Amino acid sequence: MARLVHMTLSEAIDAVSPTDGLKTHRSWWVARHAVERIEGTPRAMRLHLRGGVSAPVARGAVVLLREAGWLGATAA
């Protein structure tokens, strides 16, 4: 049975820890295993996820993605 639980994004991220994922935008956290492809430039990047969802990536989060190894060597 599904239930709705109200909490902050920080609390939700803590609740799913240690799942491999990153906060890609102020209201988005993405699990690494859900990413099917990454598209765009560092100024306009999006993560395409399973289920047809497209998640935005803040410009500042591009550095986090790169440091975590989510971006290939050819990504800007």
GIRA-V315041 format. One record per residue. N is the residue number from 0. RES is the residue in one small letter. SS is DSSP state (h for helix, s for strand, l for the rest). PSI is psi in degrees with one decimal (none if undefined). Layout:
[[N;RES;SS;PSI] [N;RES;SS;PSI]]
This chain:
[[0;m;l;130.7] [1;a;l;151.2] [2;r;l;152.7] [3;l;l;127.1] [4;v;l;124.6] [5;h;l;129.5] [6;m;l;168.1] [7;t;l;163.6] [8;l;h;-39.2] [9;s;h;-41.2] [10;e;h;-39.6] [11;a;h;-41.1] [12;i;h;-44.0] [13;d;h;-35.8] [14;a;h;-30.5] [15;v;h;-2.5] [16;s;l;138.4] [17;p;l;30.5] [18;t;l;134.4] [19;d;l;110.1] [20;g;s;171.8] [21;l;s;151.5] [22;k;s;110.9] [23;t;s;-15.4] [24;h;s;168.9] [25;r;l;-27.5] [26;s;l;22.1] [27;w;s;131.3] [28;w;s;134.1] [29;v;s;131.1] [30;a;s;133.9] [31;r;h;-38.3] [32;h;h;-13.8] [33;a;h;-13.3] [34;v;s;121.4] [35;e;s;-38.4] [36;r;s;158.6] [37;i;s;135.3] [38;e;s;149.0] [39;g;s;-171.7] [40;t;s;168.6] [41;p;l;-23.0] [42;r;l;-15.5] [43;a;s;64.4] [44;m;s;146.4] [45;r;s;146.5] [46;l;s;125.3] [47;h;s;122.0] [48;l;s;163.3] [49;r;h;145.6] [50;g;h;3.5] [51;g;h;9.5] [52;v;l;140.8] [53;s;s;120.0] [54;a;s;135.8] [55;p;s;155.3] [56;v;s;119.9] [57;a;l;149.9] [58;r;h;-41.0] [59;g;h;-24.4] [60;a;h;-16.4] [61;v;h;-39.1] [62;v;h;-43.0] [63;l;h;-41.8] [64;l;h;-43.2] [65;r;h;-46.1] [66;e;h;-30.7] [67;a;l;-1.8] [68;g;l;16.3] [69;w;l;-24.7] [70;l;l;138.4] [71;g;l;171.3] [72;a;l;-23.9] [73;t;l;-9.6] [74;a;l;138.7] [75;a;l;none]]
